[in-house]
């Protein structure tokens, strides 16, 4: 379990996470888990929450298929990236079958021009809100976001200052780390230019 948050501005997308991975109980954890994979050449970030082996999956060899910018990114998500993730996880025996579909027991968050979620069966879904949180500490992160920006996400005060955004994301991660035993370790914040 984990905390992973994103925040969108006109030009950038921020992705923040903790670094703890928990194997069922907090006694079995690492504090330096790789939760975000960055493909600089394609301007793509992929973050993940959930099953403990995903850190190892990212760290040791998963390479996303190359995205050609003249193609449609949503089509790339559906027909290249999601199947590649599912295939790699199946090969490592860290998927399960439910109702005829392969389940990843996790959620992947993909950043390019927008923020997209690959939910349990790796079906892509575009996130429409400026702020998004996932993982076991997501309720705490949303609470910290509401406290910082407004009491209603639809009427949020949109931040556009780099330091203010990073401070807000840091507060959201800290709230999850403070009150969710499955979140912990250091906090890491990545920033990527939105694809044009």
KACORPE-V317963 format. One record per pair of residues at least 24 apart in sequence whose ideal C-beta (glycine too) atoms are under 6 Angstrom apart, sorted by sequence separation. I is the first residue (numbers start at 1). GAP is how many residues later the second one is. If there is no record, write none. Layout:
i:gap
I:GAP
I:GAP
This chain:
i:gap
34:24
34:25
39:25
42:25
62:26
107:27
144:27
145:27
144:28
23:29
15:30
21:31
141:31
144:31
15:32
21:34
140:35
141:35
82:36
86:36
140:36
85:37
73:39
77:39
137:39
140:39
82:40
140:40
53:41
4:43
137:43
136:44
4:45
78:46
136:46
137:46
2:47
77:47
54:52
51:54
50:55
51:55
50:56
49:57
48:58
49:58
48:60
46:62
47:62
46:64
45:66
44:68
111:81
113:81
113:82
112:83
49:85
49:86
13:98
4:105
6:109
8:122
7:124
6:126
5:128
4:130
4:131
3:132
2:133
1:134
3:134
1:135
5:136
3:138
45:147
9:151
14:151
43:152
16:153
31:154
36:154
14:155
18:155
26:155
16:157
7:158
18:159
22:160
5:164
20:164
18:165
20:165
19:166
5:167
18:167
19:167
18:169
3:170
17:171
3:173
16:173
15:175
14:177
12:179
13:179
3:180
1:181
12:181
13:181
11:183
